[in-house]
Amino acid sequence: MNTGAPASSALEGTVALVTGGSKGIGFAIAKALVADGASVVITGRHRRELERAQAELGSSAFAVVADVRNPAEVAAAAREP
């Protein structure tokens, strides 16, 4: 189980926005970023999948429901704390 504590700190203090971060390649990228010390904001269209991914990524991950095909939703995701 991932506690959210990074294994290294190469990216400590950075924040990455990962679209499609709830599964597949996006999730793998988010996981690698967290492991290197980054905080990540993952986006996707399905709340339940995002919640599952956020729980697995740990306290360094934040989930935002957003469809990248909708510019207003992408802008809103970028403004999330």
N, C-alpha and C positions, 0 to 999 in steps of 0.2 A: 504494500500500500504506500502510495506517495504521500508524504506529509506536507508537501509544498515547499520544503526546505531545499534550496538548490544544491546540487553536488559541487558546482564550481560557481565562481562569481564573475565570469568573463563579461556578462551582460548586466550585472547588477546596476540598478538605477535606470534601466531602460524600460520602455513600454512598447510592446509590439501588438499590432492589430492583425489578427489572423482570420481571414474570411473562410467559411467552411470549416471552422475549427472544431466541430463536434464529432467528426469522424474522418476516416481515411487519411489522405496526405495532410490535410489541414490540421487534424488532431496530432499527427506525428510531428509536424512542425512545431505546433504549440508545446508539445511535450518536451521537445529538444530545447526550445527557447527557455522554458521554465527550468530545465535541468542546468542551463548555463546562467541562471540567475535573473532572467528577465521576468517582468510582470507581463501577462498577456491578456488581451481582450479578444475573446473568440466570438465570432458571429455565425449565425445560421438561421434557418427558417423555422426550426422546430424546437420549441422550448424544452420539452422533455429530454431530447438528445443533448441539448446544450447543458442542461442541469447535470446530466450524467457525466458529461465530459468535464465540466467545471469541478465536480466532486472528485473525479479521478486526478485532475491536474493539481488540486490543492489550493491553498490560500493565495497563491500568486496569480490565479486565473479569475477572470471576470467574464460573465456571459451576457451577450446582448442579442436579442432576437432582431435580425435585420436581413432583408433580402437585398443582395448586392445589385440586383436589377433595378432597384428603386433608389434613385439618388438621394431622396429625402431621408430614407432609412439609413443609408450609409453615412450621411452627414450627422444624423442623430447619434449613431453608434460612435462616431469619432468624438462627440461631445460628452459621452458618458464618463462619469468619474472613475 
